[in-house]
Amino acid sequence: MNLNIRALLSVLAVVIVVADTHAQHDDRPNFLLITSEDMSPDLGCYGDPVAITPNLDALARRGNRYTSAFATGPICSPARTALLFSRYQTSLGAGNHRSTANTPAELVGFASHLRDAGYFCTNSPKVDYNSSRIWEIERATYDRGRDWRESARDGRPFLSIINIDVSHQSYTSVLPFEEYRTRVRNKLPADWIRDPADVIVPPYFPDTPAVRKELARYADCVSLMDMRAGEILAKLDEDGLSDSTIVMYFSDHGAGHPRHKSTPFASGLRVPMIIYCPPRFEHLLRAPRGDACEDIVSFVDIGPTLLRLAGVDVPPSMHGVPFLGADAQPREFAVGALDRRAESFHLARTVTDGRYVYIRSFMPHVPFGQPKGYGFPSAIYQELKRLGEDNRLPPAAADYLKPHAPELLFDLHSDPYETANLATREQDTDTINQFRSELRSHLSDIGDFNFLPEEELVRRGGTGAWTEAVAPELLETIKEAASLVGGDEAVLPRQLELATHDDPAVRWWATIGLRNSKTANADTALISGLQDESPLVQTESAASCIERGLNKQQARTVLLSATSSDNPLVAYRAARYLQLSPMRDSEALAAVQNAATTHSTEMLREVAAAMRRDAPAPGTLPQTK
C-alpha cells in the first residue's frame, strides 16, 4: 500500500475513534418526546378505572405524572405551533386552526437550537403548524429521519419526537365503526376490549347506549396508543439508551369529544403528561419517583426546559420557563386560547392555576357547541343534536349548545366536570378579579394578534409578518373594544363611540358588543352597520339584525351578497352566518354552494355540506319571505 495512503487512513482512523469517544462521553441527556393526539388524562395512572394502559402507567411509576399540564389551545395546529416555537400561538396571529400565518422570517423551532449545539433532532410524522413557512421551518428545525436509529445521528445526543395518531378523533368517532374495528379493535387482546356498560359518562353528555359505545371506542383507542408507546420505549431499551434518555409523554390537547376538543374548558386544554428521568438525571424530577407533580406546565415551557437541560441558553423570544430541576420556578398560571376551528368561529381565553379555571368568552352569543362538519359522524354529537331538538338533554349538556355568560369560573376540586359557574358568586369576587388581572397582563405582554379578525390579518399583513400587521396602540384599542363585549349598560356609550372608529376591526368588536346589548340605541347602531364600508362590519351587523328581528331582508341581502366576495374569508363568514341563521332557504344554500365551488376552502366546503345535510328533500325547501 502506498505510504501516503496508509498514513491518511491512520489519521482518519484516529479521527473516527476520537469522534466516537467524544459522542460516547457526551454527558448531556437524550430526549424522547412521545405525543398522542386528542387525549385527556384518561390513563390508569391518573385514576381512570376503565383504562388499560400498562406501558404508560409503568413509565409514571418510574417518573412523575403531571396533574396540571395544559395545552395552549384546544385543537392540534394552534397547540403544536406553540410547542414548536415555545411562544403562545396568538402572539403570532397563529391561533386559527390550519391558518397559514405569516410568522417572522427569523423564527424557527426550538429544536434548531439543539441542532446548533450538536443534537440530532427528528420529528415524525406530525407536521401541523399554523405558518405559511411550514416546510422551511421544518427543514431548519429537524434532521431527516424518524428517530434516533438513523445512521446520520452518528452517536450524537438526540431529540426524537414521535407522534402516535390512533387516539385521534378520526379513530375514536369519525371513521365508520367497521374501519375502527379493523384498525384498532382487532389489534387489541380480547380482554382489553371495553364494555360500554363500564365507561363513565360525564354529566355534559346524555347517558345513552350510543354515547357509551363511543366512549368505549375511545378507551380502546387509548389502549392501542399505549401499546404503540410501549413499542417505542422497548426500542429505546433494546438500544441501551434508556439510562441516558429523558422521556416525556403528553397529548396535544383534550379528548376528541364534544365539550372537550375545540372548547376552552379544562376538558379541552388539560393533557396527560408523564416525565421519566433515568437515575443519573433523577435529581431533575420535581417530585419523588412514582408520585404526582402538581406544578403547572404549559406547552410553551417544553422547549425552554429541553434547551436548559442540554446546556443551551433560552432565547428571550420564547415565552416559556424551564420546569425541571430543583431550582425551577413553577409558573402560577397557564393560559389557553380558543380561536377559529375549521368552520366554527369563536374567541375565548382561559386562565387556570390548576384548581380554578377562568374563561373569558368574547363571543358569548355563540355557543361552544356549534355545529361542526368534521365531528358530524360522532355518535355523541348526534345524540346531543337529536336530544337537544327534543329538549331532552341533561342541563349541563343543554348548556353546551346555548349562548353562555361572558365570564365563567369553575373549581376543579369540587366540580371536576366544570358544570357550576361561580363567576357571579359574591364570595368568589376576589378570585375572579385575580384571574381578570392575570388575563389582562398576559394579553398586554404577548400582544395577542388574534383579536384582529382573520380577514384583517391577511389584508394588513400582506407578505410580511402578521406581528407587524397592526400598531401596538391600535391593537390595544381593538382589545379594549373586545373587552366591552358582555358588559352592562354602563359600557354602551363607549361601544357606540367605538362603533364609529376609523378602524374596521375596532368597529367589528364594537358591533359584537352591541349585538350582546339589549338597548334600542344598540339596535340603531346595528342597522347603521349594514351600510358600513367594511364587509367585516356589514356581515356582523347583518347577523345581529337577523337575530334581533331588525331589517331582516336587508340584512339577508348583505349576507347573500358577501358570499360572492372575491375574498374567501369574507365569503366564509357570510356563509357561516347564513348557515346559523333562521333565514336559510334554497337561495342561501345555492349562494353558499357557489362560494364553496369558487374558493374551495375547507371552511366553505364544510358550511355547504352542513347546509345540504340540514336541507329538506329537493323541491320542498321554502323561499324565505
Buried (B, 14 or more C-beta within 10 A) or exposed (E): EEEEEEEEEEEEEEEEEEEEEEBEEBEBBBBBBBBBBBBBBBBBBBEBEBBBBBBBBBBBBBBBBBBBBBBBBBBBBBBBBBBBBBBBBBBBBBBBBBBBBBBBEEBBBBBBBBBEBBBBBBBBEBBBBBBBBBEEBBEBBBBEBEBBBBEEBEEBBBBBBBBBBBBBBBBBBBBEBEEBBEBBBEBBEEEBBBEBEEBEBBEBBBBBEBBBBBBBBBBBBBBBBBBBBBEBBEBBEEEEBBEBBBBBBBBBBBBBBBBBBBBBBBBBBBBBBBBBBBEEBEEBBBBEBEBBBBBBBBBBBBBBBBBBBBEBEBBEEBBBBBBBBEEBEBBEBBBBBBBBBBBBBBBBBBBBBBEBBBBBBBBBBBBBBBBBBBBBBBBBBBBBBBBBEEEEBBEBBBBBBEBBEBBBBBBBEEEEBBBEBBBEEEEBEEBBEBBBEBBEEBBEEBBBBBBBBBBBBBBBBEEEBBBBBBEEEBBBBBBBBBBBBBBEEEBBEBBBEBBEBEBBBBBBBBBBBBBBBEEEBBBEBBBBBBEBEBBBBBBBBBBBBBBBEBBBEBBBEBBBBBBEBEBBBBBBBBBBBBBBBEBBBBBBBBBBBBBBEBBEBBBBBBBBBBBEEEBEEEEEBEEBE
